[in-house]
Amino acid sequence: MTLTDDTGAEYAWRATSSGGMVLPDEVSVGFHGPLAEAADWIVVSDPGGTMDERIALDRRPI
């Protein structure tokens, strides 16, 4: 799995775990690095090209 953003930045893969507290087939994938300030989207992809999920970033203060 890879994680990139719309500025071209790539984020390092850190960990993958499977089996969750709610769903046994739950999977968590972790990446490392601060998001680029100018990024509006992140894109999660797999090396085989079968998945390409684009996710909008919400930059509103919490």
N, C-alpha and C positions, 0 to 999 in steps of 0.2 A: 504494500500500500504506500502511496505517496501523498503528501500534502503540499500544495503550492497555493499561491494567491495570484490575484490578477495583476500584481506588479512584477511577477516573475520570480519572487522569492520562493525558496524551497525550505521546508522544515524537516529536521532530522527525526526519523522514527525512533521511539524510545521503548515502547512496550506494547504487547498485546496480551489480553487475558480473556478467558472464556468461562462461561457459567456465571450467572448472576444470582442475586438474592431474590429477584422476582421471576425471571425467566431463565431456565436452564440453558437455553441457546443464545443468551445474551453475550455480546462480544464488546470489549472496550479496546480501543486503539489509542495510544498516546504518542504525541509528537512534542518536540521541544523547540523553543525559541520564541522571542517576542514577535508579535504580528507587526508587519510593516505599517507605519503610520498612514500611508496612502492607500492601503488595501481596502477594497470594498467587498471582495469575495474571497472565499477559500474554496479550493477544489480538491476533493478526495478521489483518488484514482487507484486502480490496480494495474500492475505491470502488463497483464494480458489485454488490457483495453476493454474489458467487459463492463467496467463500472467507471463512471465519471460523474460524481455528484457535486454540484455547484451550490454553495451555501452563502447567502448574503450575511454580512457582518452588521450588527446593530451597534453603533458607536455612541448611542445615547448614554449619558451618565446614569449610574444606578442609584 
